[in-house]
Amino acid sequence: MDHKLYYKDPYIKKFTATVLYQNTNETGEHYVVLSQTAFYPTGGGQPYDTGTLDNIEVTNVEEIDGEIRHYLTTALPDTHTEVVGIINWERRFDHMQQHTGQHILSAAFEQLLDAETVGFHMGQEMVTIDVATGDLTQEQANDVEDLANRIVYENRPVNARFVERKELAVLPLRKPPSVTENIRLVTVQDFDHNPCGGTHPLHTGEVGPIKILSWERYKGHVRIQFICGLRTLRALREKHLILRELSRQLSSSETELPMQVERLLTSQRELERNLRNANEQILEMEVERLLKTGKQEANVHFITAIFTNRSMQDLQKLARLITQRNAKVLVLLVTEDGERVQFVCACSEHSRIAMNDLAKAVLPYINGKGGGNPKMAQGGGSTDKSAADVLAHLIEISKKKM
């Protein structure tokens, strides 16, 4: 373990090492193995460190078959037998804050709710744990969050050390170790004992504030989303700016924002209802106008129309209303928007033409797709044919099928 400098001192930001060898993996990625390293490899739920080796970017670090591979953007020059490694400290310290915060929060859930942590993931934006409980109330979440932050503010020592298995037998472990040798124990004084191979600060105060963001049911457990330390500060800053801007736009204090938003939503729903009613009235007027147009063909009233930038839903509503008003009618409606041509064809109960057959015959003409049933069908396609061309084609095929 002597070559793993991150265990000796998780605060090491710069180190020197001897290059043991370089190679490429099966996907052609360059990697180097060193005599010692401060770069933490992915493991135990904690992501890898990044940084540089002799100013060459380290993009990934993983431990395979006992060796730690540092993946580089380009191979080291052969002359570089000794290298200087520099850790991306901001990323490392963030991982230390989130990982130790997870230990503290998991212990708080277990202490207050007897809810064991059964899953852990550290993402770039937030951290999640899955806790074995059927449900979680806001009051319970507040209590857990308060206890976790009290442990942080008390600035308790955090001790990480390698122990023998027999020593574990007398400790109140939160979970058993996943390995049988080189067992590393991370202890938060008088609060948590947990086997872990990650990097942690020396005191809980360095974790910073722990904030539960949300939770949801997940595979029989509850998944908790939370953040710690500088992530919490950034989130608070961002939310404060949003609230301040909303307060300015709504001329309201932050405490009154929920009430103001509810008023806006109520007003919006009323406007949408009025707009729907107005649109229905306009459609009714269009129906009346269209019913007065068209011409008779073989005892069937043909109603045709061309529109611009009308939705398929509007055409379907128009066609449906027209067929409800006239027992012997065939409706052919076409709309275009500069890129697509769409059509709707509909008939009354007494029509001898199946509309899905009519649409099927027209779709190849516009290189389109569509479908429907014997009483109403629709389709559309990108084509160089104009709406007038498509309507003329619809009329021609309709007459042939009559």
C-alpha positions in Angstrom: 0.0 0.0 0.0 3.0 2.3 0.3 2.8 3.2 -3.4 -0.8 4.6 -2.8 0.1 8.1 -1.6 -3.6 9.1 -1.4 -3.9 6.8 1.6 -0.8 8.2 3.3 -2.0 11.7 2.8 -5.3 12.6 1.0 -4.1 16.2 0.8 -1.1 15.6 -1.5 -1.5 17.8 -4.5 1.9 17.2 -6.2 4.3 14.2 -6.2 7.2 12.6 -8.2 7.4 9.0 -9.3 9.4 6.7 -11.5 7.8 5.4 -14.7 7.6 1.6 -14.5 6.2 1.1 -18.0 3.8 2.5 -20.6 1.3 0.6 -22.8 -2.0 0.9 -24.6 -5.2 -0.9 -23.8 -7.5 -2.8 -26.3 -9.1 0.4 -27.4 -5.8 2.1 -28.1 -5.7 4.4 -25.0 -2.3 5.3 -23.6 -1.6 4.5 -20.0 1.4 4.6 -17.7 2.1 2.7 -14.5 4.2 4.5 -11.8 6.2 3.5 -8.8 3.9 5.4 -6.6 0.9 7.7 -7.2 -1.4 10.2 -5.5 -4.1 9.7 -8.2 -7.1 7.9 -6.8 -8.5 5.2 -9.1 -12.2 4.7 -9.5 -13.5 2.5 -6.7 -16.0 2.2 -3.9 -18.4 4.6 -5.5 -15.8 7.4 -5.8 -14.7 8.6 -9.2 -11.1 8.8 -10.3 -8.8 11.8 -9.9 -7.7 13.9 -12.9 -4.7 16.1 -13.3 -1.4 16.0 -15.2 1.8 13.9 -15.5 4.6 16.1 -16.8 1.9 18.5 -18.1 0.1 15.7 -20.0 -3.5 15.4 -19.1 -4.6 12.4 -17.0 -8.1 11.5 -18.3 -8.9 8.4 -16.2 -7.3 6.3 -13.5 -8.2 2.7 -12.7 -6.8 -0.2 -10.8 -6.5 -3.5 -12.8 -4.9 -6.6 -11.5 -3.2 -4.7 -8.7 -1.7 -2.0 -10.9 -2.9 1.6 -11.1 -3.2 2.7 -14.7 -3.0 6.4 -15.5 -4.7 7.1 -18.9 -3.1 10.0 -20.8 -4.2 12.1 -23.8 -0.8 11.2 -25.3 2.1 8.9 -24.4 4.9 10.2 -22.3 8.2 10.7 -24.2 10.6 7.8 -23.7 13.1 10.2 -22.0 10.7 10.8 -19.2 11.7 8.2 -16.7 10.8 10.4 -13.7 7.6 12.3 -13.8 5.8 15.0 -11.7 2.2 14.4 -11.0 -0.2 17.2 -10.2 -3.7 16.4 -8.9 -6.8 18.4 -9.9 -7.4 19.4 -6.3 -10.8 21.0 -6.8 -12.1 17.7 -8.1 -10.4 15.6 -5.4 -11.6 17.8 -2.5 -15.1 17.8 -3.9 -15.0 14.0 -4.0 -13.7 14.0 -0.4 -16.6 16.3 0.7 -19.3 14.3 -1.1 -17.9 10.9 0.1 -17.6 11.8 3.7 -20.9 13.6 3.6 -22.4 10.3 2.3 -21.0 8.4 5.3 -22.4 10.9 7.7 -25.9 11.1 6.0 -26.1 7.3 5.7 -25.2 6.9 9.4 -27.9 9.5 10.3 -30.5 7.6 8.3 -29.6 4.4 10.1 -29.5 6.0 13.6 -32.8 7.9 13.3 -34.9 5.7 10.9 -33.0 2.3 11.1 -32.8 2.7 7.3 -29.7 1.0 5.9 -27.9 2.4 2.8 -28.1 -0.2 0.0 -26.8 1.9 -2.9 -24.5 4.9 -3.5 -23.6 6.9 -6.6 -21.4 10.0 -6.8 -22.3 12.1 -9.9 -20.9 15.3 -11.2 -23.9 17.3 -10.1 -25.3 15.4 -7.2 -24.9 12.3 -5.0 -27.5 9.6 -4.5 -28.0 6.9 -1.8 -30.7 4.3 -1.8 -32.0 3.7 1.7 -34.0 0.6 2.8 -37.2 2.3 3.9 -40.7 2.2 2.6 -41.3 5.9 2.7 -39.9 9.2 3.8 -41.7 12.2 5.1 -40.5 15.8 5.0 -40.2 15.8 8.8 -38.0 12.7 8.8 -35.8 14.1 6.0 -35.4 17.3 8.0 -34.4 15.4 11.2 -31.9 13.3 9.3 -30.4 16.4 7.6 -30.2 18.3 10.9 -28.4 15.4 12.6 -25.9 15.1 9.7 -25.1 18.8 9.7 -24.7 18.8 13.5 -22.0 16.2 13.1 -20.4 18.4 10.5 -20.5 21.6 12.6 -19.0 19.7 15.6 -15.9 19.2 13.5 -15.4 15.7 14.7 -12.2 13.9 13.7 -12.3 11.5 10.7 -9.9 8.7 11.0 -9.0 6.3 8.1 -6.7 3.4 8.8 -6.1 -0.3 7.8 -7.2 -2.8 10.3 -7.2 -6.5 10.9 -10.4 -8.5 10.5 -10.4 -9.5 14.2 -10.5 -5.8 15.2 -13.7 -5.3 13.2 -15.5 -7.9 15.3 -15.6 -5.5 18.3 -16.6 -2.4 16.3 -20.2 -1.3 15.6 -19.8 -1.4 11.8 -22.5 0.1 9.6 -21.8 -2.6 7.0 -19.4 -5.5 6.6 -16.3 -5.1 4.5 -16.4 -6.2 0.9 -12.8 -7.5 0.9 -11.0 -10.0 3.1 -7.6 -8.3 3.2 -6.2 -4.8 3.3 -9.4 -3.7 5.1 -9.5 0.1 5.5 -11.8 1.5 8.1 -13.1 5.1 8.1 -14.4 6.3 11.4 -16.3 9.5 12.3 -15.6 9.9 16.0 -18.4 8.5 18.2 -20.8 8.4 15.2 -19.9 6.0 12.3 -17.6 3.1 11.6 -17.5 2.0 7.9 -15.1 0.0 5.8 -14.1 2.2 2.8 -11.3 2.7 0.3 -12.1 6.3 -0.6 -10.4 9.6 0.3 -11.7 11.6 3.2 -10.8 14.9 5.0 -9.4 14.8 8.6 -12.4 16.5 10.2 -16.2 16.6 9.4 -16.1 20.4 9.3 -14.4 20.2 6.0 -17.4 18.4 4.5 -19.4 21.7 4.7 -23.2 21.8 4.7 -25.1 18.7 3.7 -28.4 19.4 1.9 -31.0 16.8 0.9 -32.5 18.0 -2.4 -35.2 15.4 -3.1 -36.2 11.8 -2.9 -38.3 9.2 -4.8 -39.4 5.6 -4.6 -36.9 3.4 -6.4 -36.9 -0.5 -6.7 -38.6 -0.9 -3.3 -36.4 1.6 -1.5 -36.1 5.4 -1.3 -33.5 7.1 -3.5 -32.1 10.3 -1.8 -30.5 13.1 -3.9 -28.2 15.3 -1.9 -25.1 17.5 -2.1 -22.3 18.6 0.2 -19.8 21.4 0.7 -19.1 23.7 -2.1 -21.8 22.1 -4.2 -24.3 23.2 -1.6 -22.9 26.7 -1.7 -23.1 26.9 -5.5 -26.7 25.5 -5.5 -27.7 28.0 -2.8 -26.2 30.9 -4.8 -27.9 29.8 -8.0 -31.3 29.3 -6.4 -31.0 32.7 -4.6 -30.3 34.4 -7.9 -33.4 32.7 -9.4 -35.6 33.7 -6.5 -34.3 37.3 -6.6 -35.0 37.6 -10.3 -38.5 36.0 -9.9 -39.2 38.4 -7.0 -38.2 41.3 -9.3 -40.3 40.2 -12.2 -43.4 39.5 -10.1 -42.9 42.5 -7.8 -43.2 40.2 -4.8 -41.2 39.1 -1.8 -39.7 35.6 -1.8 -42.2 34.3 0.8 -45.1 35.4 -1.4 -43.8 33.8 -4.6 -45.7 30.5 -4.3 -49.0 32.5 -3.9 -48.1 34.7 -6.9 -47.3 31.7 -9.1 -50.6 30.1 -8.1 -52.4 33.2 -9.2 -50.5 33.2 -12.5 -51.3 29.6 -13.1 -55.0 30.2 -12.3 -55.1 33.1 -14.7 -53.3 31.1 -17.4 -55.8 28.2 -17.1 -58.6 30.7 -17.5 -57.0 32.2 -20.5 -56.5 28.8 -22.1 -60.1 27.9 -21.4 -61.3 31.1 -23.1 -58.9 30.5 -26.0 -60.3 27.0 -26.5 -63.8 28.4 -26.5 -62.9 31.1 -29.0 -61.2 28.5 -31.2 -64.3 26.3 -31.1 -66.4 29.2 -32.1 -64.1 30.0 -35.0 -64.2 26.3 -36.1 -68.0 26.4 -36.0 -68.0 29.5 -38.2 -65.6 27.8 -40.6 -67.8 24.7 -40.7 -70.9 26.9 -41.6 -68.9 28.6 -44.4 -67.5 25.3 -45.8 -71.0 23.7 -45.8 -72.2 26.4 -48.2 -69.3 25.6 -50.6 -68.5 22.5 -52.7 -70.4 20.8 -55.4 -72.4 17.7 -56.0 -70.8 14.6 -57.6 -72.9 11.4 -58.0 -75.2 12.5 -55.2 -72.3 13.3 -52.9 -71.5 16.8 -51.6 -67.8 17.4 -52.1 -66.3 19.9 -49.7 -62.7 20.8 -50.3 -60.3 23.5 -48.9 -56.7 24.5 -48.8 -55.0 26.0 -45.7 -51.6 27.3 -44.7 -50.0 26.4 -41.4 -53.0 24.7 -40.0 -52.5 21.8 -37.6 -53.6 18.2 -38.3 -55.8 18.4 -35.2 -57.6 21.5 -36.6 -58.3 19.7 -40.0 -59.6 16.6 -38.2 -61.9 18.7 -36.0 -63.3 20.6 -39.1 -63.8 17.3 -41.0 -65.5 15.7 -38.1 -67.9 18.6 -37.5 -68.8 18.8 -41.2 -69.6 15.1 -41.5 -71.8 15.3 -38.5 -73.9 18.1 -40.2 -74.3 16.5 -43.6 -75.4 12.9 -44.2 -73.9 12.7 -47.7 -70.6 14.5 -47.7 -67.0 13.9 -48.7 -64.5 16.3 -47.0 -61.0 16.8 -48.5 -58.8 19.2 -46.6 -55.2 20.0 -47.3 -52.6 22.3 -45.5 -49.0 23.2 -46.3 -46.3 25.0 -44.3 -43.5 25.3 -46.8 -41.9 22.0 -45.9 -44.7 19.5 -45.6 -48.1 18.9 -47.1 -50.7 17.2 -45.0 -54.3 16.1 -45.7 -57.4 14.9 -44.0 -60.2 13.0 -45.8 -63.5 12.2 -44.1 -67.0 11.0 -45.2 -70.4 10.6 -43.7 -72.1 7.3 -43.0 -73.5 6.8 -46.5 -70.2 7.1 -48.4 -69.2 4.3 -50.7 -65.5 5.2 -50.4 -63.3 4.0 -47.6 -61.1 6.9 -46.4 -58.2 4.7 -45.4 -58.2 3.3 -48.9 -58.2 6.8 -50.4 -55.3 7.9 -48.2 -53.4 4.8 -49.1 -53.7 5.6 -52.8 -52.6 9.2 -52.3 -49.6 8.7 -49.9 -47.2 7.5 -52.6 -47.9 10.8 -54.6 -46.4 12.8 -51.7 -43.9 10.2 -50.5 -45.6 10.3 -47.2 -47.0 8.3 -44.3 -50.5 8.1 -42.8 -53.4 6.0 -41.9 -56.9 6.0 -40.5 -60.2 4.1 -40.8 -63.1 3.9 -43.4 -64.6 7.2 -42.1 -61.6 9.3 -41.6 -57.9 9.1 -42.6 -55.0 11.5 -42.8 -51.4 11.7 -44.0 -48.5 13.9 -44.8 -45.1 14.1 -46.5 -42.2 16.2 -47.6 -42.8 16.8 -51.3 -42.4 19.2 -54.2 -46.1 18.9 -54.8 -48.2 21.9 -53.8 -51.3 21.8 -51.7 -53.4 22.5 -54.8 -51.7 19.5 -56.6 -52.4 17.2 -53.6 -56.1 18.3 -53.4 -56.5 17.8 -57.2 -55.1 14.3 -56.8 -57.4 13.5 -53.9 -60.4 14.6 -55.9 -59.3 12.6 -59.0 -58.9 9.4 -57.0 -62.2 10.0 -55.1 -64.1 10.3 -58.4 -62.6 7.1 -59.7 -63.6 5.2 -56.6 -67.2 6.4 -56.6 
